[in-house]
Amino acid sequence: MKNDGIVWKISTFVLAAALAICLFTGEARATQTHMRNALTALQTARTQLGLATRDKGGHRAAAVNYVNKAITEVELGIRTGAQ
């Protein structure tokens, strides 16, 4: 009967530790604050570039392309980090 109490305590501790690990790593993966902030900044940059006049010798258009590629990479990073 004494072993039942010890087994219960150990199994409860292991379960609580596993749950805590899942919660903390899941939260870190789900939030990704810096990646989401970067995505917002890139989207804002894309909007501002779209509002800029087009007399930049093709550099504004090139910047839009680079920003779009960066947005794609950040979104892929967020998805990968969420797995």
C-alpha positions as CSV (number, residue, x, y, z in Angstrom):
1,M,0.0,0.0,0.0
2,K,2.9,2.4,0.7
3,N,4.1,1.9,-2.9
4,D,0.7,3.1,-4.2
5,G,1.2,6.5,-2.6
6,I,4.7,6.9,-3.9
7,V,3.7,5.8,-7.4
8,W,0.8,8.3,-7.3
9,K,3.1,11.1,-6.2
10,I,5.7,10.3,-8.8
11,S,3.2,10.0,-11.6
12,T,1.5,13.2,-10.6
13,F,4.9,15.1,-10.6
14,V,5.8,13.7,-14.0
15,L,2.5,14.6,-15.4
16,A,2.7,18.2,-14.0
17,A,6.2,18.6,-15.3
18,A,5.2,17.4,-18.8
19,L,2.2,19.7,-18.8
20,A,4.4,22.7,-17.8
21,I,6.9,22.0,-20.5
22,C,4.2,21.7,-23.1
23,L,2.6,24.9,-22.0
24,F,5.8,26.9,-21.9
25,T,7.1,25.7,-25.2
26,G,3.7,25.9,-26.9
27,E,3.4,29.5,-25.7
28,A,6.8,30.4,-27.0
29,R,6.0,28.9,-30.4
30,A,2.6,30.3,-30.6
31,T,3.5,33.9,-29.7
32,Q,6.6,34.6,-31.7
33,T,6.4,38.2,-30.8
34,H,9.5,39.3,-32.6
35,M,8.6,37.5,-35.8
36,R,5.1,39.0,-35.7
37,N,6.5,42.5,-35.0
38,A,8.8,42.1,-38.0
39,L,5.9,41.0,-40.2
40,T,3.9,44.1,-39.2
41,A,6.9,46.3,-39.9
42,L,7.4,44.8,-43.3
43,Q,3.7,45.1,-44.2
44,T,3.9,48.8,-43.1
45,A,7.0,49.3,-45.3
46,R,5.2,47.7,-48.3
47,T,2.3,50.1,-47.8
48,Q,4.6,53.1,-47.6
49,L,6.5,52.0,-50.7
50,G,3.2,51.7,-52.5
51,L,2.3,55.3,-51.6
52,A,5.7,56.7,-52.7
53,T,6.0,58.3,-56.1
54,R,7.3,56.1,-58.8
55,D,10.1,58.3,-60.0
56,K,12.9,56.3,-58.3
57,G,14.6,54.7,-61.3
58,G,13.2,51.3,-60.5
59,H,14.6,51.3,-56.9
60,R,11.2,51.6,-55.3
61,A,9.9,48.7,-57.3
62,A,12.9,46.6,-56.4
63,A,12.4,47.5,-52.8
64,V,8.8,46.4,-53.0
65,N,9.9,43.0,-54.4
66,Y,12.5,42.6,-51.6
67,V,9.9,43.4,-49.0
68,N,7.4,41.0,-50.5
69,K,10.1,38.2,-50.4
70,A,10.9,39.1,-46.8
71,I,7.3,38.9,-45.8
72,T,7.0,35.5,-47.4
73,E,10.1,34.3,-45.5
74,V,8.8,35.7,-42.2
75,E,5.5,34.0,-42.7
76,L,7.2,30.7,-43.4
77,G,9.3,31.2,-40.3
78,I,6.2,31.8,-38.2
79,R,4.6,28.6,-39.6
80,T,7.7,26.6,-39.1
81,G,8.1,27.9,-35.5
82,A,4.5,27.0,-34.7
83,Q,5.1,23.3,-35.5
